[in-house]
Amino acid sequence: GGNYAMAFTQRNSKKVVGAVFIDIVSPCFMTEDRVKQVRNIFHDSLNVIKKESLGFYYIVQNYEYTSKVMREASQSLKIPLTVICSDTPPFQGIDSITWKKCMEKFASGFINRKYLLAKNCGHYVFIDNPTLVIDEIVRRYRK
């Protein structure tokens, strides 16, 4: 979803005046090598995925392209942005640490970006802590 959200935001910069990204994949996390790893993980089960979840099938099929677009789009995002990162990302071990560091890196270094770590939340932060998400959307909207 992060790939599509960033591309949409960049392509519609006159319409999107601010955003709250919730536990999205970030540019520094989704390197070209990691994209290939993801594709390889799902390669053998693409037919099953296509039958069970057509949307996920197309995400996997287009992952290299959408990740490239996301990395490029992230460089030109100028809008105010909040990045909410789950305390328990969808990955384990070193990937979990890298996920959080990359999310923080994506949000830092810009005066119009804010980083929030969603304590005790999994990838679906909006389910685990809907108040945090709603409050941040309302705060961002008011600005």
Residue pairs with C-beta under 8 A, 6 or more apart in sequence:
1 24
2 21
2 24
2 25
2 26
2 70
3 25
3 30
3 63
3 66
3 67
3 69
3 70
4 66
5 19
5 21
5 24
6 21
6 24
6 69
6 70
6 73
6 74
6 77
7 66
7 69
7 70
7 73
8 16
9 16
9 19
9 73
9 77
9 79
10 73
10 76
10 77
11 73
13 78
13 79
16 79
17 79
17 80
18 79
18 80
18 81
18 140
18 141
18 143
19 79
19 80
19 81
19 82
19 140
20 81
20 82
20 84
20 133
20 136
20 137
20 140
21 81
21 82
21 83
21 84
22 84
22 125
22 126
22 133
23 84
23 85
23 86
23 89
23 90
23 103
23 118
23 123
23 124
23 125
24 83
24 103
25 67
25 70
26 74
26 83
26 99
26 102
26 103
26 105
26 106
27 70
27 71
27 74
27 75
27 102
27 106
28 101
28 102
28 105
28 106
29 98
29 99
29 102
29 103
30 67
30 70
30 71
32 64
32 67
32 68
35 63
35 64
35 67
36 64
38 60
38 63
39 60
39 63
39 64
42 49
42 60
46 57
46 60
46 61
49 56
49 57
49 60
50 57
59 66
74 106
78 112
79 112
80 112
80 113
80 140
80 143
81 107
81 110
81 112
81 113
81 114
82 107
82 113
82 114
82 115
82 116
82 136
82 140
83 103
83 104
83 106
83 107
83 113
83 114
83 115
83 116
84 116
84 118
84 125
84 132
84 133
84 136
85 99
85 100
85 103
85 104
85 115
85 116
85 117
85 118
86 118
86 121
86 122
86 123
86 125
86 128
87 117
87 118
87 119
87 120
87 121
88 96
88 120
88 121
88 122
88 123
89 95
89 96
89 99
89 100
89 123
90 99
90 122
90 123
91 98
91 99
100 117
103 115
104 115
104 117
106 113
107 113
107 114
107 115
108 115
116 132
116 136
118 125
118 128
118 129
118 132
120 128
120 129
121 128
121 129
121 132
122 128
125 132
125 133
126 133
